[in-house]
């Protein structure tokens, strides 16, 4: 369960960016809690795949349930499916390795207004938007 995190990044264009050790440890704790809460067996590869090779990832109902769980534990998602965009930006920018403008652009585009009609639809659409539009890698 090492190196597991939603929604974080190595610039694919010109600069390197990544989550710092404290962020990875926090994510690992969130991941473990969500695995227990959702009764997901340890070793489930989705969180690692999402961080390392997000271009080929698909989002099943189980993936969306995990993302909902993790974003709630980070306190960035409320019950109505609205994201606290300022907090999402702060999480990315805490490591000082991400380009602020790139983070602001993708967070504002994808996490601003809800994209779906239900909580799960909103999370699915925001997640797809993020992976399609970000200009950086998570690891």
FENTAVEN-V551142 format. One line per field, one symbol per residue. burial: I if it has 9 or more other C-alpha atoms within 8 Angstrom, else O. A space follows every 50 residues. Layout:
BEGIN
burial=???
END
This chain:
BEGIN
burial=OOIIIIOIIIIIOOOIIIIOOOIIIOIIOIIIOIIOOOOIOOOOOOIIII IIOIOOOOOOOOIIIIIIIIIIOOOIIIOOIIIIIOOIIOOIIOIOIIOO OIIIOIIIOIIIOIOIOOIIIIIIIIIOIIIOOIOIIII
END
